[in-house]
Amino acid sequence: MNSQVKGIYIHIPFCRNICYYCDFPKVFYQEKMADDYLDILLNEIESNNVATTDIESIYIGGGTPSTLSIAQLEKLFIYLKDKNFKNLKEYTIEVNPEDISEEKARLFKEYGINRVSIRVQSFNDELLKEINRFHSKEIVINSIELLREHNIENISIDLMYGFTY
């Protein structure tokens, strides 16, 4: 592996809902398909002999990584933890606000996630319904509070600009 590589992007292509405005590769979440994908993904990482001492950033994006079950997330996190990334400074996961639970927030903290990127899109509840999102402004605020209760303070939000309805 090239010693210049400082970051790893891990694509989790699963979503519970396919948003019409999203151009990223994604498929509807199915437990068996996600299990199979994780097995293949971890095997791919292993076969590429990632130089763990050089990696400073891991970004788990998608799709919607928070769509994965607790067991699936834990499998991924355990595998990555076992790689012993010594220089890891930022470890990020993308989430939908409605996916944040007490259990997932605890799991993020336990396995060293230190940045959570929340797909807010808008704080306008009417617009959120119009673009087929399943959260509200209140759910966003509650998810941020829950993450902070678990000492995850590095939180970013995705907002979309220019939507009209």
ABEGO torsion letter per residue (X at the ends): XBAABABBBBBBABBABBBAABABBBBBBBAAAAAAAAAAAAAAAAAAGBBAAABABBBBBOEBAAABBAAAAAAAAAAAAAAGBAABABBBBBBBAAABBAAAAAAAAAAGBABBBBBAGBABAAAAAAAGBABBAAAAAAAAAAAAAAGBABBBBBBBBGBBX
